[in-house]
């Protein structure tokens, strides 16, 4: 159903491309991406759950990162794949608002879980003697509660501002999902308040985690430079660079998409930017955060050995 101040009952998602020759190749490409995302994140969740030596704060947050990546990729990708194989990819008004809510919820939650992971690494490297006390189960639970609390607040703010708009005749969303800026383009009343809400909420949801990550890694870098072993410094720098690469992709694409007025950023560029944090980042996270991790490799080997033995 449409909201009481909107005559639109459904939206048509334009998809990623309007060129027929590219639809099947893109469908197969993003289907493979989605399968890798699902297998990678669910596999990591299973590994962490089955191996008791991974029941530490670091892997507690990694478990939730994989859960978030799986959920928000699943919120977007299946519907996007439909646009490649159907003439009209139709989504109801309520379905569109539901997709928008869960998309915002999981994306905002991801930004804060990344900052929680950076804080965890800061405590582990800079204050190892008090790590167990500082990152106790109670503290980890409160941090996680804050992560999902900020996700819920951000999703409510964004979805509420979009639902307050009036949609008239035009229901063609120039995107592969129900995103904020393409929906603002369709409104037939003033979007000033909604754009202001988007700018403020995104600034908070990006700004707070970035500040936390920046200060955490600044202190980590200072500690790394005092490590006498060259191998130790090299290993620490490698870990930090991998994390910062994903952080840069996620926050960079998000800031590029949402912290500019719609008139400055064409929607086609917005689609490409959206692909990074909806498709690419959830696929890369299990690879960057786990497959290069010695503990995860050991856990995988043990799990496979148990299954082979049984």
N, C-alpha and C positions, 0 to 999 in steps of 0.2 A: 504493500500500500504506500501511497505517497503521503508526505506530511500534509497537514491541513492547509498550509499556505503554498502548496505546489500542485500544479496540474499534471506533472509528469509522473507516470506510474512505473516506468521502466527506462533503462538507459541502454544504448548500443555502444559497446566498446570497440573502438577502431582497430585495436591490435597494434602490433609492432610495425607492420608493413602493409601496403596496399598493392604490392606487386605479386601477381599470382605465381610467377616462376620461383619466387623465394620462399613461398609458404611451406612447402614440404621439407626442403632442406633446413629451414629454421625450426620447424616442428621437431624434426629428428634431433637437431643439435640441442635444443632446450629440453627435450625429453631425456637425452643422455645426461645433461647437466642436472636435471631434477633427480634422476635415478642415483647419480653420484652423491648428490646432497642427502637424499634419504638414507642410502646405505652408509655413507660416512658418518652422519650424525647419530642415527639409530645404533650403528655399530659401536660408536664411542660411548653412547649412553649405556649400552649393554656391557661393554668392557669394564667401565667404571663401577657399575652395579655388581658385577660378578667377582671382582677382585678386591679383596679387603685392603690390600696395601695401597690402593688408590683412593681410599676413603680419608682424604685429607682436604683441608680448605681449598687448595689449588684445584683439585679435581672436582670438588663440590661445585665450584663456580664454573668449571669447564663442562660439567654435566648439565648445568642449567643453560650455559651458552649453546650447547648442542641442541637442547630441547627448544630453546627460543628460535634458533636457526631453522630447525625442522618445521616448527609451527608456522613461522611467518613466510617461509618459502612455500609451504602447502597452502597458505591463505591466498597466494598470488599465482603461482605457476600453473596449476591445473586449469584455471580459468583463462590464463593467457594462451595455453596450448590450444584451447578450444577456438581461439580466434584464427588459428592457422588452417583449421579443417572445416569451419562452418562459414556459411555466407554471411550470417548476422550473429554476432556474439552478444546476445541479449542478457541483461541482468536486471532484476526487479529493483525498484527504489529501495525497498527494505534490505534486499540482498546487497546492494551497493553500499548502503550505510553500514551494514554488518561487516563487509569486507574492509571498509575504511577503518572501522573501529579496531578490528583485530590486527590489521596492518600497523596502525599507529601504536597499538599496545605493545606488540612484539618488537617493533623498531626502537621505540623509546626504551623498552626494557633492555634491549641489546646494548644501547649506548651506555647505560648505567652498569650493566654487568661487566662491560669492558673496563670501566673505571674501577669497579670492585676488584677485578683481577689485577689491575695495575697496583692498587693499594696492597693487595696480598703479596705481590712480588716485592714491593718496597719493604714491607715488614720482614719478609723472609731474608732479604739480602742485607738490609741496613740494621735490622734489630733481631738477629737470629736467636739470641738468648731468651727473648721474651715472646717469640713467635707463637708458641703453644698457648700462652696465656692471652696474648693480644687477639689471636685469631681462634678463639674458643668456639665451640659449636653454637653457643648463644649469640656471640657477635656475628658469626656467619649467617645465622638465621635472621638477625635484625637487618644486616646488610641486604640479604635477599628480599626481605619484606619491603625495604626501601626501594629496591630495584623494581619490583612489580607494582609497588604503590605509585611510583613516578610514572610507570608505564600506563597504569589505569587512569591517572589524573591527566596525562597528556592525551590519551585516546578520547577521554570524555570531552576535553576542551575542543579538540579538533572536530570530532563528530558533531558535537553540539553546535558549533559555529556553522558547519555545513548544513545541518538540518534546519537552521533558522533561515536559510536562503530560500528564495522563490525560484522554482524552475518552470519555465513556460513551454514554448513549443519545441525548442531545440533540446534534444536528448542524446546527441551524438558526442560521446566522450572521446576526445582525441588522445587516447592513451590505451595501454593494454590492461589497465586496472582502474579501479575507482580511487584515484589519488586526489589530493587536496586542490592543487592548482588547476588541473583540468576541469574539476567541478566548479571552481570559482569562475572559470571562463563562461560557463553555461548560465550563470545566474542572471535573471532579468531585473534584479534590484541591486542596490548599492552593496558592494563587497568590501567597503572600507574597514568596517569593524572586524569582519572575518579575516581580512588580510593582516590587520593589526594583531589579532589573536594568533594567527599562524606565525608571524614574525617573533612575537614575544615568547610563545611556548617553545618554538624551535630553538630560539636563542638560549633559553634556559636548558632545554633538553640536550643541546649540543655543548653549550658553554660550560655548564657544571662538570660534566664528565671530562671534557678536554682540559679544564684547569686541574682537576684531580690527576689525570694521566700525566700532564706536563710536570707538575711538581713531584709526583711519584718517580718519574723517570729521571728528572733532574737530580734527585737525591740518590737514585740508583746509580746513575752515571758517576756521580762523585765518589760513591763507594767502590765502584768497579775500578776507577783509576788508581785506587789505593791497594788493589790486589797485586801482590808481588809476582805471581805466576803469569807468564805470557799466555799459556794455554787457558788458564782460568779467566783472564780478561777476554780472550777471543771467544770462548764459549758463552760468556755472559753477554757480550756485544751481539753475538749471533742471535741469541734468544730475544734480546730487546729489539733488534732490527726487524725480526719476523713479526713481532707483536705490533710494532709501530707501522709496519707496512699495511697490515690489515686495518689498523686504527685509521690510518691516513685515507685508505680507500673508502671506508665506511663513513667517517665524518666528513671527508672532503666532498664526496658525492652528495651527501645529505645537505651540506652547507651550500654547495653549488646549486642544488635544486630549489631549496626553500628560503634561503636568505637573500634572494634577489627578487625584485618585482616581476610578475609574469610578463610584462612588456619587454623586459630586458632579456629574459631567457626563453627562446622559442621552445614550443612543446616537443619538437623533434629532438632537440638537445636534451630536454628533460627526460625523454624516454631512455636515451642512452645512459644518462646519469642514474636513472632509476634501476636499470639493469644491474649496475654494480652492486647496490646494496640489497636488491631483492633476489638476484640469481647468482651472481659471481661470488660475493662475500660468503653466503651460507655454504657454498660448495667448497671454498678454499679453507674455511676455518678448521674443519677436521684435519685437513692436510697440514696446515701450518702449525696448529696448536698441539697436534697429537702424533701424527705419523713421523715427525722429526724428534719425538720425545722418547727417550730411552725406556722410561717406566712403562709407557703405553705399549711399546714394542714387546717388552718382556711379558706384559699382561696378555697381549694377543697370542704370543707363542705358547704361554702356559694354557690358555683357553683352548687353543687348537690341539695341543698335546693331550689335554683331558678328553676332548671329544674323540680323538683318534684312538686313545687307549680304551675308552668305553665301547 
